[in-house]
Amino acid sequence: MRFVVTGTDTGIGKTVFSAALAAALGAAYWKPIQAGLDEETDCQTVSRLGRLPSERILPEAYRLRTPASPHLAARLDQVTIEPEMLTPPATGAPLIIEGAGGLLVPLTESQVFADVFARWRIPVILCARTGLGTINHTLLSLEALRSRSIPVFGIAFIGEEMAETQRIIAAMGQVRVLGRLPLLDPLTPERLQWAFRDHFPLSSFQERTA
């Protein structure tokens, strides 16, 4: 069982969702490219919130200092990203792979994350916030996935309940809704586990790709 977790934008909560999903499935976690090392990295966040042991946090292929688009962070760090060398690691457990930002975030001057996902052909879970503007961003992201024949497993909403927004995205995007992760304050491993269990039936992640 392998999933790519991506988002309609940066900072929408896909790392928190990845932590909850990895914990629920007993999965390993891999962030291919980490841009920004001064604060808590996504691997560290997933380890803390998902309470994943160190052996289930797989090392990044690239660790870049600057919190920016990977193509820019790599240039500033004088690192050459080779997208064709990015290959999901083998693991005896389910695997959660988290992208950086949205689908069209540049890795190089000529390739974006979606190009790598198209090569992998691993089912994608698209995280989308429920706030204003999400309909446009989510439908555009679904178009970007399908134009590259990337399998879409489903959508995970993050935020407060917005019934009409969620309904129209599912209908117009012809996408399965896996659930909605509410905003949690305080955000603790225990509260995240409870919220995920209450809002995401685990059976949803064992069904075939949409």
C-alpha positions in Angstrom: 0.0 0.0 0.0 1.6 3.3 -1.2 0.1 6.8 -1.4 1.4 10.1 -2.5 0.1 13.0 -0.4 0.1 16.3 -2.1 -1.8 19.6 -1.7 -3.5 22.4 -3.5 -1.1 24.8 -2.0 1.6 25.1 0.7 0.8 25.3 4.4 -2.6 23.7 4.2 -2.0 20.8 6.6 -0.9 18.0 4.4 2.0 17.2 6.7 -0.4 16.9 9.6 -2.6 14.6 7.5 0.4 12.6 6.5 1.3 12.0 10.1 -2.2 10.9 11.0 -2.4 8.6 7.9 1.0 7.0 8.5 0.1 6.4 12.2 -3.3 4.9 11.3 -1.9 2.6 8.6 1.3 1.6 10.4 3.2 3.1 7.4 6.6 4.5 6.8 7.0 8.1 5.7 9.2 9.6 3.0 9.6 13.3 2.1 11.7 13.2 -1.1 12.8 16.9 -0.9 12.9 19.0 2.3 13.4 22.7 1.7 14.0 24.6 4.9 16.0 23.3 7.8 16.0 26.1 10.4 12.6 25.1 11.9 11.1 21.7 12.6 11.2 19.7 9.3 8.3 17.8 7.9 10.0 14.5 8.9 10.3 15.7 12.5 6.7 16.9 12.5 5.4 13.5 11.2 7.6 11.7 13.7 6.3 13.8 16.6 2.6 14.0 15.7 2.3 10.4 14.3 4.6 9.0 17.0 6.4 7.1 14.3 9.6 5.4 15.4 12.8 6.5 13.7 13.0 3.4 11.4 9.7 4.4 9.8 11.0 7.9 8.9 13.0 7.4 5.7 15.8 9.9 4.9 15.1 12.6 2.4 16.8 12.4 -1.0 17.6 16.2 -0.8 17.8 18.4 2.3 18.0 22.1 1.3 18.5 24.9 3.7 16.3 27.6 2.2 12.5 27.5 2.8 11.6 28.1 -0.9 10.6 26.3 -4.1 13.0 23.3 -4.5 14.5 24.7 -7.7 15.4 28.0 -6.0 16.5 26.4 -2.7 18.8 24.0 -4.7 20.3 26.8 -6.7 21.1 28.8 -3.5 22.6 25.6 -1.9 24.5 24.9 -5.1 22.8 21.5 -5.4 21.6 19.9 -8.6 18.3 18.1 -8.2 17.9 15.1 -10.5 14.2 14.3 -10.7 14.8 11.1 -12.6 16.8 9.7 -9.7 13.9 10.1 -7.3 12.6 6.6 -6.7 10.3 5.6 -3.8 12.3 3.4 -1.3 11.5 -0.2 -0.8 9.9 -0.9 2.6 8.2 -3.8 4.2 5.4 -1.5 5.5 2.9 0.7 3.7 4.5 3.9 2.5 3.3 7.6 2.7 5.2 9.9 0.3 4.7 13.7 0.8 5.4 16.2 -1.9 6.4 19.8 -1.3 3.8 22.6 -1.8 1.4 22.0 -4.7 1.6 19.8 -7.8 3.3 22.4 -10.1 6.1 23.4 -7.7 9.3 23.5 -9.8 12.0 21.0 -8.9 14.2 22.2 -11.8 13.9 24.7 -14.6 12.0 22.1 -16.6 10.2 19.7 -14.2 7.6 20.0 -11.6 6.6 17.6 -8.8 3.6 16.3 -10.9 6.1 15.1 -13.6 7.7 12.8 -11.0 4.3 11.6 -9.7 3.4 10.8 -13.3 6.5 8.5 -13.6 5.7 6.8 -10.3 2.0 6.1 -11.0 1.3 5.8 -7.3 -2.2 6.8 -6.2 -2.4 10.4 -5.1 -4.4 11.8 -2.1 -5.0 15.5 -2.7 -5.3 17.6 0.5 -7.5 20.7 0.1 -8.5 23.3 2.6 -12.1 24.1 3.0 -11.8 27.9 3.0 -12.5 30.6 0.4 -10.7 29.9 -2.9 -10.4 26.2 -2.5 -12.9 25.3 -5.3 -10.7 26.8 -8.0 -7.4 25.5 -6.6 -8.8 22.0 -6.1 -10.4 21.6 -9.5 -7.2 23.0 -11.1 -5.1 20.5 -9.2 -7.4 17.6 -10.2 -7.0 18.7 -13.9 -3.2 18.8 -13.5 -3.3 15.2 -12.1 -5.6 13.8 -14.8 -3.8 15.6 -17.6 -0.7 13.5 -16.7 -2.7 10.3 -16.1 -1.8 10.3 -12.5 -4.2 8.0 -10.5 -6.3 10.0 -8.1 -7.2 8.0 -5.0 -9.3 10.7 -3.4 -9.5 14.0 -1.7 -8.9 14.8 2.0 -10.4 18.1 3.2 -8.7 20.0 6.0 -10.5 22.7 8.0 -14.0 23.5 9.2 -17.1 22.0 7.7 -18.1 23.7 4.5 -20.8 21.4 3.1 -21.5 23.1 -0.2 -17.8 23.7 -1.0 -17.1 20.1 -0.3 -20.1 18.9 -2.3 -19.4 20.9 -5.4 -15.7 19.9 -5.5 -16.7 16.2 -5.3 -19.3 16.6 -8.0 -17.5 18.8 -10.5 -14.1 17.1 -9.8 -15.6 13.6 -10.0 -13.5 12.7 -7.0 -14.1 10.5 -4.0 -14.0 12.4 -0.6 -12.1 10.4 1.9 -13.0 12.6 4.9 -12.3 15.9 6.5 -9.7 16.6 9.1 -10.8 19.5 11.4 -8.5 22.2 12.6 -7.2 21.2 16.1 -6.1 23.5 18.8 -4.1 22.4 20.6 -2.7 20.0 18.0 -1.4 17.0 19.9 -0.7 13.4 18.8 -3.7 12.2 20.9 -6.2 14.7 19.5 -4.9 14.1 15.9 -5.3 10.3 16.3 -8.9 10.7 17.6 -9.9 13.2 15.0 -8.5 11.1 12.1 -10.3 8.0 13.5 -13.5 9.9 13.8 -13.4 11.5 10.3 -11.6 8.9 8.1 -12.8 5.3 7.9 -9.7 3.2 7.4 -11.7 1.0 5.0 -11.6 4.0 2.6 -7.9 3.5 2.1 -8.2 -0.1 1.1 -10.5 0.6 -1.8 -9.4 0.8 -5.4 -8.1 4.0 -7.0 -10.7 6.3 -8.5 
